[in-house]
Amino acid sequence: PRPTPTTTPTTPPAQGGTWAAGRAYQVGDQVTYGGATYRCRQAHTAIPGWEPPNVPALWLQV
């Protein structure tokens, strides 16, 4: 019998979990912070003070 080809994802899944300083976020990544969920609006590496509710230019609450 012939082997069945498998598909490999072309893009990694969006990062999830709790927001963390020092992590590189990409547009569309989702995080939780303070019990709410946020989606990244601009690619960036997070630093203290850039928590989602503090920087609406980077995070959109969903």
N, C-alpha and C positions, 0 to 999 in steps of 0.2 A: 504493500500500500504506500501511496505517496504521503509525505508529511503535510499536514495542514499548516499553511502560513499563519503566523500570528501577527497581530497589529501591535505596534508600539506607540504609546502616546507621543505626540509631537511637541506638546507643551506640558510643563509640569503643573500640577494642581496649584491653585492659589494658596499662599501661606495663610494659615489660620492660627487660632489660639489667642493668647493674651498679648496685648501690645507690649513691646520691650524696646528699651533704648539700645542702640547699637545694631539693631536689625535693619537690613536693607529691605524696603518694601517696594513693590511694583504696583502700577496702576491696576486696580481691581482686587488686590489682596484684601481680605477681610480679617478684622481683629475684634476682640472684645476688650472693653475697658470700662470700669465702673458699672458693670452689668449691662451695658449697651453694646450693640454691634455697629462697627464702622467699616466703610470701604475706602481704600486708598484712592485719592484723586490725582496725585502726582508722585512719581517715583522719587524716593529719598531714603537716606539712612537716618533713622530716628535718633534724636538726642533728648536728654532730659529737658522737659518744658514743651516738647512737641507732642504731648499726649493728645489723643483725638479731640476731646472737647475744647482744648486750648487753641487749636490751629485748624479752623474750618477750611483753609486753603488746601490742606493736605488730606483731610478726613471728612467724609460724608456719613452722617448717621443713617443706618438702614433699618 
